[in-house]
Amino acid sequence: MQYEEKRREWELEQAKELELVRLNLEREKLELNTWTEREKIETERRQIEVNLRKEEESAIRVKKYADVVKNVLPRQPSDNIEIVSFFKNVEHIFQEFKIPDDFWSALIRPYLKATDLR
């Protein structure tokens, strides 16, 4: 009988230890998930900051190029016959100043007739 009591006590101790190990594993798993979520959020935050900086840099570059071509670009002519030469001239100016293609539409817009923008 004494042997059975000791065995039960030992089994209870083992069960308690096993439960403690299981609880510790669960806690570590939750901590890992929390850490992973924090890392994910931090990565997204950094990406948003990078995107915002790129947008700001892009806006600054457009402004810089706009200042460069401000006194060089002609207004769009009223005569439809001259429009082709107008766009060829604008393209030539943009290429001469090595303005990236991405900015062409933003830079030419102020020089187009408002009626043609619709």
C-alpha positions as CSV (number, residue, x, y, z in Angstrom):
1,M,0.0,0.0,0.0
2,Q,2.8,2.4,0.8
3,Y,4.3,1.6,-2.6
4,E,1.0,2.5,-4.3
5,E,0.7,5.8,-2.4
6,K,4.3,6.8,-3.4
7,R,3.6,5.8,-6.9
8,R,0.4,8.0,-7.0
9,E,2.3,10.9,-5.5
10,W,5.1,10.4,-8.1
11,E,2.5,10.3,-10.9
12,L,0.8,13.4,-9.5
13,E,4.2,15.2,-9.4
14,Q,4.9,14.1,-13.0
15,A,1.5,15.3,-14.1
16,K,2.1,18.7,-12.4
17,E,5.5,19.0,-14.0
18,L,4.1,18.0,-17.4
19,E,1.3,20.6,-17.0
20,L,3.9,23.2,-16.0
21,V,6.0,22.4,-19.1
22,R,2.8,22.6,-21.2
23,L,1.9,26.0,-19.8
24,N,5.4,27.3,-20.3
25,L,5.3,26.2,-23.9
26,E,2.0,27.9,-24.4
27,R,3.3,31.1,-22.8
28,E,6.4,31.0,-25.0
29,K,4.2,30.4,-28.1
30,L,2.1,33.5,-27.2
31,E,5.2,35.6,-26.6
32,L,6.6,34.4,-30.0
33,N,3.3,35.3,-31.7
34,T,3.3,38.7,-30.0
35,W,6.9,39.3,-31.1
36,T,6.1,38.2,-34.6
37,E,3.1,40.5,-34.8
38,R,5.2,43.4,-33.4
39,E,7.9,42.7,-36.0
40,K,5.3,42.6,-38.7
41,I,3.8,45.9,-37.6
42,E,7.2,47.5,-37.4
43,T,8.1,46.3,-40.9
44,E,4.8,47.7,-42.2
45,R,5.5,51.0,-40.4
46,R,9.0,51.2,-41.9
47,Q,7.6,50.5,-45.4
48,I,5.0,53.3,-45.0
49,E,7.8,55.7,-44.0
50,V,9.9,54.7,-47.0
51,N,6.9,55.2,-49.3
52,L,6.2,58.6,-47.8
53,R,9.8,59.6,-48.3
54,K,9.7,58.5,-51.9
55,E,6.5,60.5,-52.5
56,E,8.1,63.5,-50.8
57,E,11.2,63.1,-52.9
58,S,9.2,62.7,-56.0
59,A,7.2,65.9,-55.3
60,I,10.5,67.7,-54.6
61,R,12.0,66.4,-57.9
62,V,8.9,67.4,-59.9
63,K,9.1,70.9,-58.3
64,K,12.8,71.1,-59.2
65,Y,12.2,70.1,-62.8
66,A,9.2,72.4,-63.0
67,D,11.5,75.3,-62.0
68,V,14.0,74.2,-64.6
69,V,11.6,74.2,-67.5
70,K,9.4,77.1,-66.3
71,N,10.8,79.7,-68.6
72,V,11.6,77.3,-71.4
73,L,8.3,75.4,-72.2
74,P,5.9,77.2,-74.5
75,R,2.1,77.2,-74.0
76,Q,0.0,74.9,-76.1
77,P,-0.9,76.7,-79.4
78,S,-4.5,77.4,-80.3
79,D,-3.9,76.3,-83.8
80,N,-4.4,72.5,-84.2
81,I,-1.8,72.4,-87.0
82,E,1.0,73.5,-84.6
83,I,0.1,70.9,-81.9
84,V,2.4,68.2,-83.3
85,S,5.4,70.5,-83.4
86,F,4.5,71.7,-79.9
87,F,4.7,68.2,-78.5
88,K,7.9,67.4,-80.4
89,N,9.4,70.6,-79.0
90,V,8.3,69.7,-75.5
91,E,9.7,66.2,-75.9
92,H,13.0,67.6,-77.1
93,I,13.2,70.0,-74.2
94,F,12.5,67.2,-71.7
95,Q,15.2,65.1,-73.2
96,E,17.7,67.9,-73.3
97,F,17.2,68.5,-69.6
98,K,17.3,64.8,-68.9
99,I,13.9,64.8,-67.2
100,P,12.6,61.3,-66.3
101,D,9.7,60.1,-68.3
102,D,7.7,59.7,-65.1
103,F,7.5,63.4,-64.7
104,W,6.6,64.5,-68.2
105,S,2.8,64.5,-67.8
106,A,3.0,66.4,-64.5
107,L,5.3,69.0,-66.0
108,I,3.4,69.6,-69.2
109,R,0.0,69.9,-67.7
110,P,0.2,73.6,-66.7
111,Y,1.2,74.4,-70.3
112,L,-1.8,72.7,-71.9
113,K,-5.1,74.5,-72.7
114,A,-7.7,73.9,-70.0
115,T,-10.3,73.0,-72.7
116,D,-8.1,70.1,-73.8
117,L,-7.6,68.6,-70.3
118,R,-11.2,67.4,-70.0
